[in-house]
Amino acid sequence: MNAIATMAAALASGAASAQSLTEAALARIAAQDATVHAFITVAPDAMTQARGSDARRASGQIGPLEGIPVAIKDNIDVAGLPTTDGTAHFANRIAATDAHVTARLRQAGAVILGKLNMHEGALGATTDNPVWGRCDNPAVPGHTPGGSSGGSAAAVAAGFVPLSLGSDTLGSVRIPAAYCGLWGLKPTRGLIGRSGMSHLSWTLDTIGPIARSADDLARALAVLAGPDAGDPASLEAPFVRLPRTLSLAIPDLAGTLLEPEVKTAFAAFCDDLRQKGVRLVHVAIAGWRPPALRRAGLLLAEAEAGVLLGATMDADPDGFSKTFRDLVSFGRRVASAKLMAAAHDVHQIRPAVLASLTGVDALLLPTVAHQAFAHGAPVPEGQADLTSLASAAGLPAVAFPIPTGPGHHPVSAQLVGQAWHDLRLLALANHLTGGSDDL
């Protein structure tokens, strides 16, 4: 379902206006979000933005996302709205200016409906937020939407918006996309600017879109990608064009326990690809032990969060939950030798992943080893075991739903590709799932 293209066609034909799309979205939020808890703040000027979009269209000024409603995770600044970072402490912190990505969305004509719920401080994967409410999964009611960008996925899954922004440190865009049956992109590190974002980890944080299709993600990427003078990690993407081989590498997942439903769905998807002529090869990524890499990445994130938030937590401990304080405090106390060992583990994986991509288009593996679980159920320790690979390597990864049995919860696969091949990766994923490769 290419929701943005459908809306754009309705706007172009006059069958819809930015005001009618915004009114409909706000009505759905008012009717349903008391149950979903996707939004922390709804923008009071949403209709004003929509009227401005209609005026631009009437004058022939039509941006690539003109009139399209979008929403943004609440660790990314939107001028005039709170940036709570999912915490009590920052509940009244009003952004003076737009984040880099917010400004690019506005320049493209998007109507920003508000700020989205998230796991507190972006440090967790359930979005069971102690301040802003437990976010529900519209695709599987009564279950987690994942995190930390749970509200970003829930807003799309509920039909509030066709596109949202989240942040992905060790999987926080791809895990919610997987649990909610959506598409999510973690971009190449440096491709999408991060200035105006409340960081958890300046080393691992990326900003990425969540939508219902590869086409929707490609449209978002065309708007979001580009240099950001305020982000030290921002880089100009080189132009790359490589021939497609229709060969994929499946990494060795020894020691990773896949839920039976995930294992069955992934195996069936691979069998279908082989029947369609896709060459699948198995590779071992040197030095990759999924739980160990996830733990190293988490330790690095906790330590960097300690640098960013330690003094604030000391001054206002009640502004953060005990769980969040304990995680960040652990990062503040860790011995330097242990922290440096974790940083080494994170940085050394990139050449091994690049070597595994030799001669193939991408790596193919499940996004998460399990499906969305019920609220209150034990949280699987290894939620980010498979997503942390691309995060540590700084490479792009796209998560997308794959077929499951009738009545089954969503299951997701991901492709991990070469740096700067983000759009190519989206086109490949679209092709593998039966869509066009012309994005």
C-alpha positions in Angstrom: 0.0 0.0 0.0 1.7 3.2 -1.2 -0.2 5.5 1.1 1.7 8.7 0.2 1.3 8.2 -3.5 -2.4 7.6 -3.0 -2.8 10.8 -1.0 -0.7 12.7 -3.4 -2.9 11.6 -6.3 -6.0 12.6 -4.4 -4.5 16.0 -3.7 -3.4 16.5 -7.3 -6.8 15.6 -8.7 -8.7 17.8 -6.2 -10.4 14.8 -4.6 -8.7 15.8 -1.3 -7.1 18.8 0.2 -4.4 19.2 2.8 -7.2 20.5 5.1 -9.4 17.5 4.5 -6.6 15.0 5.0 -5.5 16.8 8.2 -9.1 17.0 9.5 -9.6 13.3 8.9 -6.3 12.4 10.6 -7.1 14.6 13.7 -10.5 13.0 13.9 -9.0 9.5 13.9 -6.5 10.6 16.6 -9.3 12.1 18.7 -11.4 8.9 18.4 -8.7 6.3 18.8 -5.6 7.6 20.5 -6.9 7.4 24.0 -6.5 3.6 23.5 -3.4 3.6 21.3 -1.4 6.3 23.1 0.7 7.0 20.0 0.8 10.8 20.5 2.3 12.8 23.4 1.4 16.2 21.8 -0.9 17.0 18.9 0.2 20.2 17.1 -2.3 23.0 17.7 -1.4 24.6 14.4 -2.0 21.5 12.3 -5.0 23.0 10.4 -3.0 26.3 9.9 -0.2 24.3 8.3 -2.8 22.5 6.1 -4.3 25.8 4.9 -0.8 27.0 4.1 -0.2 23.9 2.1 -3.5 24.3 0.1 -2.5 27.9 -0.6 0.9 26.9 -1.9 -0.7 24.3 -4.1 -3.1 26.9 -5.5 -0.2 29.0 -6.4 1.7 26.2 -8.1 4.3 25.7 -5.3 4.0 21.9 -4.7 6.7 20.2 -2.6 7.4 16.4 -2.8 5.3 15.8 0.4 2.9 18.7 -0.1 -0.1 18.3 2.2 0.9 14.9 3.5 0.3 14.4 7.3 3.3 13.2 9.2 4.3 12.8 12.9 7.6 12.9 14.7 9.1 11.0 17.6 9.4 13.1 20.7 13.1 13.2 20.9 13.3 15.3 17.7 12.6 19.0 17.8 9.5 20.6 16.3 9.5 24.4 16.9 6.9 25.5 19.4 6.2 22.0 20.7 7.7 20.1 23.7 10.5 17.7 23.2 10.0 15.5 26.2 12.4 12.6 25.2 9.7 10.5 26.8 10.6 11.7 30.3 8.9 13.7 33.0 11.9 16.0 33.4 11.7 17.4 29.9 7.8 17.6 29.9 7.9 21.4 29.5 11.0 21.8 27.3 9.7 23.7 24.2 11.8 23.6 21.1 12.8 27.0 19.8 13.7 25.7 16.3 13.0 22.8 14.1 15.4 19.8 14.0 17.2 19.4 10.7 14.8 16.6 9.6 11.7 18.6 10.7 12.8 21.6 8.6 13.3 19.3 5.6 9.8 17.9 6.0 8.3 21.4 6.2 10.3 22.5 3.2 8.8 19.5 1.3 5.3 20.6 2.3 4.4 18.1 4.9 1.9 18.9 7.6 3.3 18.0 11.0 0.6 16.6 13.2 2.5 16.3 16.4 5.0 14.4 18.6 5.0 10.7 19.2 5.2 8.4 22.3 8.5 6.6 22.9 10.3 4.4 25.4 11.6 6.7 28.1 14.9 8.3 27.0 14.9 6.0 23.9 16.5 3.4 26.1 14.2 0.3 25.7 12.0 -1.5 23.3 8.5 -1.7 24.6 7.2 2.0 24.8 5.5 1.2 28.1 6.1 4.8 29.1 5.7 5.6 32.8 4.8 9.2 32.1 2.9 9.3 28.8 1.1 6.0 28.9 1.6 2.5 27.6 1.5 2.6 23.8 -0.5 -0.2 22.2 0.1 -2.1 19.0 -2.8 -1.4 16.6 -1.8 -4.4 14.5 -1.9 -6.7 17.5 -4.0 -5.0 20.2 -2.9 -5.8 23.7 0.7 -6.2 22.6 3.7 -4.0 22.6 4.5 -2.0 19.5 8.1 -2.3 20.3 10.5 0.6 21.0 11.9 2.9 21.4 10.0 4.4 18.5 6.8 2.6 19.5 4.6 5.6 19.0 6.1 6.2 15.5 5.1 2.7 14.4 1.7 2.8 16.2 0.7 6.1 14.5 1.3 4.5 11.1 -0.3 1.2 12.0 -3.4 2.9 13.4 -3.8 5.0 10.2 -3.2 8.3 11.9 -0.4 9.2 9.4 1.2 7.5 6.4 4.7 8.4 7.5 6.5 9.0 10.8 10.0 9.6 12.0 11.7 7.5 14.7 15.3 7.1 15.9 17.3 3.9 15.7 20.2 3.2 18.0 20.3 -0.6 18.1 17.0 -1.3 16.3 14.5 1.3 17.6 13.0 1.9 14.2 13.2 -1.6 12.8 11.9 -3.4 15.9 8.6 -1.4 16.1 8.2 -1.7 12.3 8.6 -5.5 12.7 6.1 -5.8 15.5 3.5 -3.6 13.8 3.8 -5.2 10.3 5.4 -2.1 8.7 8.4 -1.0 6.8 11.2 0.8 8.6 14.6 2.2 7.5 17.8 2.6 9.5 19.9 4.7 7.2 23.6 4.7 6.5 25.2 6.6 9.4 25.7 10.2 8.3 23.1 10.2 5.5 20.2 11.8 7.5 21.2 14.7 9.7 20.6 14.5 13.4 20.9 18.1 14.7 17.9 19.0 16.9 17.7 15.4 18.2 18.0 14.5 21.9 20.7 11.9 21.7 20.9 8.6 23.6 24.2 7.7 21.9 26.0 10.1 19.6 27.9 7.1 18.2 25.0 4.9 17.2 21.9 7.1 16.9 20.3 7.5 13.5 16.9 9.0 12.4 14.8 6.9 10.1 11.2 6.8 8.7 8.5 4.2 9.3 5.7 3.7 6.7 3.6 1.0 5.0 5.7 0.5 1.9 9.1 0.8 0.3 7.7 3.5 -2.0 6.6 5.6 1.0 10.1 5.2 2.6 11.8 6.1 -0.7 9.7 9.3 -0.9 10.7 10.2 2.6 14.4 9.4 2.1 14.5 11.7 -0.9 13.4 14.5 1.4 15.4 13.6 4.5 18.8 12.7 3.1 21.4 15.5 2.8 24.2 17.3 4.6 23.5 18.7 8.0 25.9 21.4 9.2 24.8 20.9 12.8 25.6 17.2 12.9 29.3 16.3 13.1 28.6 12.8 11.7 26.8 14.1 8.6 28.4 13.2 5.3 27.7 13.9 1.7 26.5 10.7 0.2 28.6 9.6 -2.8 26.8 8.5 -6.0 26.9 4.8 -6.3 25.6 2.5 -9.0 26.3 -1.2 -8.9 24.7 -4.0 -11.0 22.2 -6.2 -9.2 23.1 -9.8 -8.9 20.0 -11.0 -7.2 22.2 -12.8 -4.7 21.7 -12.5 -1.0 23.8 -13.7 1.9 22.2 -15.3 5.0 24.5 -14.9 8.0 25.0 -17.7 10.4 22.6 -17.3 13.3 24.0 -20.0 15.5 23.1 -19.3 19.0 20.1 -17.2 18.1 16.9 -18.8 19.1 14.1 -17.9 16.7 10.5 -18.3 17.7 8.9 -21.1 15.8 6.6 -18.7 13.9 9.6 -16.5 12.9 11.7 -19.5 11.9 8.9 -21.0 9.8 8.0 -17.7 8.1 11.6 -16.8 7.3 12.3 -20.3 5.9 9.2 -20.1 3.7 10.2 -16.6 2.5 13.7 -17.9 1.6 12.2 -20.9 -0.2 10.0 -18.5 -2.2 13.0 -16.4 -3.2 14.9 -19.4 -4.4 11.9 -20.5 -6.6 12.0 -17.0 -8.1 15.6 -17.4 -9.0 17.2 -15.5 -6.2 20.6 -17.0 -5.2 20.9 -17.4 -1.4 24.3 -18.2 0.1 25.2 -18.7 3.7 28.0 -16.8 5.3 29.7 -16.5 8.6 30.5 -13.0 9.8 33.8 -13.1 11.5 33.6 -12.3 15.2 29.9 -11.7 15.2 28.2 -13.1 18.3 24.8 -11.4 18.3 24.2 -11.2 22.1 27.7 -10.0 22.8 27.5 -7.3 20.1 24.1 -6.1 21.4 25.5 -5.9 25.0 28.5 -4.0 23.8 26.3 -1.5 21.9 24.0 -1.1 24.9 26.9 -0.5 27.2 28.2 2.2 24.9 24.8 3.8 24.6 24.4 3.8 28.4 27.8 5.3 28.9 27.1 8.1 26.4 23.7 8.7 27.9 25.5 9.1 31.2 27.6 11.9 29.8 24.6 13.6 28.2 22.1 13.2 31.1 24.1 12.4 34.3 24.2 15.9 35.7 20.5 16.4 34.9 19.6 13.2 36.6 21.6 14.2 39.7 19.8 17.5 39.9 16.3 16.0 39.3 16.2 12.3 40.0 12.4 12.3 40.1 12.3 13.5 36.6 13.3 10.0 35.4 12.0 6.5 36.3 14.2 4.3 38.6 14.6 1.9 35.7 16.0 4.6 33.4 18.2 6.0 36.2 19.6 2.5 36.9 20.5 1.9 33.3 22.2 5.2 32.8 23.9 5.0 36.2 25.4 1.7 35.2 26.9 3.3 32.2 28.4 6.1 34.3 30.1 3.7 36.7 31.5 1.2 34.2 35.3 0.9 34.2 37.1 2.6 31.3 38.8 -0.6 30.2 35.4 -2.4 29.9 33.9 0.5 28.1 36.8 0.7 25.6 36.5 -3.1 25.0 32.8 -2.6 24.2 33.6 0.3 21.9 36.2 -1.9 20.2 33.7 -4.7 19.7 31.2 -2.2 18.1 33.7 -0.7 15.8 35.5 -3.8 14.7 32.4 -5.5 13.2 32.2 -3.2 10.2 35.0 -4.7 8.1 33.6 -8.2 8.9 30.1 -7.2 7.7 31.6 -5.6 4.5 33.5 -8.7 3.8 30.3 -10.8 4.0 28.7 -8.5 1.4 31.3 -9.3 -1.2 29.6 -10.6 -4.3 26.1 -10.2 -3.0 23.4 -7.5 -3.0 22.7 -7.6 0.7 22.5 -9.6 3.8 19.1 -11.2 4.6 18.1 -12.1 8.1 15.1 -11.8 10.4 14.6 -8.4 11.9 13.7 -9.8 15.4 13.9 -13.3 16.6 10.3 -13.2 18.0 7.0 -11.5 17.4 5.2 -8.8 19.4 4.5 -10.0 22.9 1.6 -9.1 25.3 1.8 -6.2 27.6 3.2 -7.3 30.9 4.9 -10.4 29.5 8.6 -10.9 30.1 10.7 -8.8 27.8 13.0 -10.9 25.6 16.5 -10.0 26.4 17.7 -10.4 22.9 15.3 -8.0 21.1 18.1 -6.1 19.5 20.4 -9.1 18.8 19.8 -9.1 15.1 19.2 -5.4 14.5 22.4 -4.3 16.3 24.6 -5.7 13.5 23.7 -2.9 11.0 23.8 -0.3 13.8 27.3 -1.2 14.9 28.5 -1.3 11.3 26.9 2.0 10.4 25.2 0.4 7.4 21.7 0.8 6.0 19.0 -1.7 6.9 15.4 -1.9 5.8 12.9 -4.0 7.8 9.8 -5.3 6.0 6.9 -7.7 6.7 7.0 -11.2 5.3 4.0 -13.6 4.9 2.8 -15.5 7.9 0.0 -18.0 8.4 -3.7 -16.8 8.8 -4.2 -15.0 12.1 -0.5 -14.9 13.0 1.2 -11.9 14.3 3.5 -9.9 12.0 6.9 -11.4 11.2 9.7 -9.2 9.6 12.9 -9.7 7.6 15.6 -7.2 7.1 18.2 -6.4 4.4 21.5 -4.9 5.3 23.5 -3.4 2.5 26.6 -1.3 1.6 26.9 2.2 2.9 25.0 4.8 0.9 23.0 2.1 -0.9 19.9 3.0 1.0 17.6 3.6 -1.9 19.0 0.6 -3.8 18.3 -1.5 -0.7 14.6 -0.2 -0.6 14.2 -1.1 -4.3 15.6 -4.5 -3.7 13.3 -5.2 -0.8 10.4 -4.0 -2.8 11.4 -6.3 -5.6 11.8 -9.3 -3.3 8.3 -8.8 -1.8 6.6 -8.6 -5.2 6.7 -4.9 -6.0 8.5 -2.9 -8.6 12.2 -2.2 -8.3 11.7 1.2 -9.8 11.6 3.5 -6.8 
